[in-house]
C-alpha cells in the first residue's frame, strides 16, 4: 500500500486535476484556469504538494516529490505532469 498524503482542499483540487489528466503534460496556465488560481499559485501549490509527498515518503527509497510531480521548462514556459498512479480517498469515508 502506498503512502497517504493529508492535503487541504486547494492541494486536493490540484491532485484531482492531476489524476484526471494523468499521462499528459499540461501548462501552468491550463492548471491555473482549471483551478481558478494564478500561475504563481500553481507553482506554489506544486512546491507544497512535492513537500507533502516527500514528508509522507520519509527516508524510504523511491522517487522524490519533484520526480513524481514534475515540471520542465519548454520554450518560453513550463509544463507539468505526474509520474505515478494514485487514488483519492476521503478520510471521512472510513
N, C-alpha and C positions, 0 to 999 in steps of 0.2 A: 504494500500500500504506500502511496506517495505521501508527501508532506502536506499539511494543511496550512493555508495562509489565512490569517484573520485580517480581513480588509473592511474598511469603511465603505459607505455607499458610492463614493466617487471612484475609488480604485476598483470596486466591484464592477462598475459600469465599464471601465476600461478593460477588465478581464473578460467581461461578457462580449465586448466588441471584438477582442482578440479571438475568442472562441468561435464567434460567428464568421470570422474571416481567417480561419486557420489556413495555413499553407499558401498565404497570399502576402504580397508586400503592399503596404499602404503608406501613403504620405502623411506627414504631420497635419496638414490642413484637412485631410479626409477624416482623421480621428477627431480633430477639433470641431469640425462641422457635426459629426455624428453625436458627440457628447455635449455639444453646445458650450465649449470652453475655448480659451485662447490657445494659440500654438505654443506659447510659453508654458501654459498649464499642462499641455500634453507632455512636454519634456520633463516637467517636474513630476507628474504622475508616474511616468515611466521610471524615473530615478527612484521614486518611493516604492514602486512595485518591485523593482530589482532588489532593493534593500530588504523588503519584506521576504522575498524569496530566499535571499542569502541568509537571513536570520533564521528562517524556518529550516533551511538545509543544514545549518550549523557547520561542523567540521567534516561532514561526510564528503567523500569524493563525488565527483559528478560535475555537470556544467554549472557555471555561475549564473547569477541573475542576468548579467549582461549577455551571456550566451543564449539563454532561454528567451528573454525578451530583448531582442537585438535591434540595433539601429545602425544604419550605414549611410554615409554621405554619397549621393549620386548627383552629378551635375551641380546645380545650384541649390539643392535641398537635401532632405533626409527621407529615407524610407525605413519602415519598421516592420517587424514580423515576430512570429513566435515559433520556437523550435521545441515544442513539447505538446503532449496530449494531456488534457486535464478535464476535470468535471467540476461543476459548481454546485455546492451543497449549502443549503441554508441550515444553520445550526439549530434553529427552532423547529426543524422537521424531525428531530430525534427526540 
